[in-house]
Amino acid sequence: KYTVLLILAASLACAVAIPVGAPPGAGICSNFTYAKEKTQADFDVKRYMGLWFEQGRSKNFIFDHNCFCTTANYTLEDGYIGVANRCRKDSVNGSLTGPTQGKATCPDPKYTTLENSILNFTCNLNGVGRFPAFLDVEFSPFAPKGVYEVASTDYESYSIIFSCSKTPLFGGSLVWIVTRSNVIDDSTWTNLLHQASNFGLDMSDIVRTQQVGCPAL
């Protein structure tokens, strides 16, 4: 009994950054297969690595509640992508959380090479695999994996990310907009919103993340 309770407690404590979103079926997520096929086909994981600043997210992503100055840092590890998410709570000068550490991997073994090493992790380093921008993200062995799908990125300035899942509690329909610059102007923000909407993403509950006034990293 106590072991089960401890596992449940650990699951909840480690669930930060596991997607919790709108009910399945919103926007492009009404067709999971189609959504997966729409991810960026020429995704280059090497160019994607590094620091990203969150500019907006789905309000239903409850684990970012009261977060300011949110960032995600991706590193190429041996056979997976290291994920480190952090934010400041309640204000731009609030306490710095995390980083919440996770691992992004290919959801299907056929999308990786036999060696599955840092040079051959091809979801995809070498352009091998059918859906290079469709990844699983795990933050705890006690919690379900999240889905990380890149709709569009130019690697140097922006990325539009979404997550479709058939399980509302650990998925649903979620969107994130991140950029390399910590602060962007309103025109850039509006253009990114239009791009995400034109892609077919449900933008009905998108909220802007405050980055203005955040302390330097």
Disulfide bonds with the S-S distance in Angstrom:
Cys29-Cys164 1.90
Cys67-Cys87 2.05
Cys69-Cys214 2.03
Cys106-Cys123 1.26
